């Protein structure tokens, strides 16, 4: 199962953006159900760093929310991609 840029979840977000909350929620639950089934006994954490909280998203995110110095490794690529698009608006003059 693909997590990042999952087609089912992308379709769910498209429905949410169109204002079709009911269909968005239905598609989102299909994604979540498949995730729960597929990863109930497998590692889903994409982090490459050895960490005590590897695979324990609730505690990992809580720790990062608490200290607010940086974001979890698993979210960095997604955030960097979003920032890159924004940085293009000023010809990347903000980010070195």
C-alpha positions as CSV (number, residue, x, y, z in Angstrom):
1,X,0.0,0.0,0.0
2,X,1.3,3.4,-0.9
3,X,0.8,6.0,1.8
4,X,2.4,9.2,0.4
5,X,0.3,10.6,-2.4
6,X,-2.2,7.7,-2.1
7,X,-4.7,7.9,-5.0
8,X,-7.7,7.1,-2.8
9,X,-6.7,9.9,-0.3
10,X,-6.0,12.3,-3.2
11,X,-9.5,11.6,-4.5
12,X,-10.9,12.2,-1.0
13,X,-9.2,15.6,-0.9
14,X,-10.5,16.5,-4.3
15,X,-14.0,15.7,-3.1
16,X,-13.5,17.9,0.0
17,X,-12.3,20.8,-2.1
18,X,-15.4,20.4,-4.3
19,X,-17.5,20.7,-1.2
20,X,-18.6,17.0,-1.3
21,X,-17.8,16.2,2.3
22,X,-19.8,13.0,2.4
23,X,-17.9,11.4,-0.5
24,X,-14.6,12.8,0.8
25,X,-15.2,11.1,4.2
26,X,-16.2,7.9,2.5
27,X,-13.0,7.7,0.5
28,X,-11.0,8.7,3.5
29,X,-12.4,5.9,5.5
30,X,-11.7,3.4,2.7
31,X,-8.0,4.6,2.9
32,X,-7.9,4.4,6.7
33,X,-9.5,0.9,6.7
34,X,-7.0,-0.4,4.2
35,X,-4.2,1.2,6.2
36,X,-5.4,-0.4,9.4
37,X,-5.6,-3.8,7.8
38,X,-2.3,-3.7,5.9
39,X,-0.2,-2.2,8.7
40,X,-1.7,-3.9,11.7
41,X,1.4,-6.1,11.9
42,X,3.9,-4.2,9.7
43,X,6.1,-1.1,10.1
44,X,4.6,2.0,8.4
45,X,7.1,4.6,9.6
46,X,9.2,6.0,6.7
47,X,11.8,7.6,9.1
48,X,15.4,6.4,8.4
49,X,16.6,7.5,11.8
50,X,16.8,5.0,14.6
51,X,14.5,6.4,17.3
52,X,12.8,5.2,20.4
53,X,9.4,6.5,18.9
54,X,9.8,4.8,15.5
55,X,6.3,3.8,14.4
56,X,4.6,5.5,17.4
57,X,3.1,8.5,15.6
58,X,1.0,9.7,18.5
59,X,4.0,10.1,20.8
60,X,6.3,11.3,18.1
61,X,4.0,14.1,17.0
62,X,3.2,15.0,20.6
63,X,6.9,15.4,21.3
64,X,7.4,17.6,18.3
65,X,4.3,19.7,19.1
66,X,5.6,20.1,22.6
67,X,9.1,21.4,21.8
68,X,8.1,23.1,18.5
69,X,11.7,23.3,17.2
70,X,11.4,21.1,14.1
71,X,9.0,18.6,12.5
72,X,9.1,14.8,12.5
73,X,11.4,13.3,9.8
74,X,8.5,11.7,8.1
75,X,6.8,15.1,7.4
76,X,9.9,17.0,6.2
77,X,9.8,16.0,2.5
78,X,6.1,17.0,2.3
79,X,6.7,20.3,4.0
80,X,9.8,21.0,1.9
81,X,7.8,20.4,-1.3
82,X,5.1,22.8,-0.1
83,X,7.7,25.5,0.7
84,X,9.5,25.0,-2.6
85,X,6.3,25.9,-4.5
86,X,5.8,29.0,-2.3
87,X,9.5,29.9,-2.8
88,X,9.0,29.8,-6.5
89,X,6.8,32.9,-6.2
90,X,9.8,34.9,-5.4
91,X,12.3,33.0,-7.6
92,X,13.6,31.2,-4.6
93,X,15.1,34.4,-3.1
94,X,13.9,33.5,0.4
95,X,15.4,30.0,0.7
96,X,19.1,29.8,-0.1
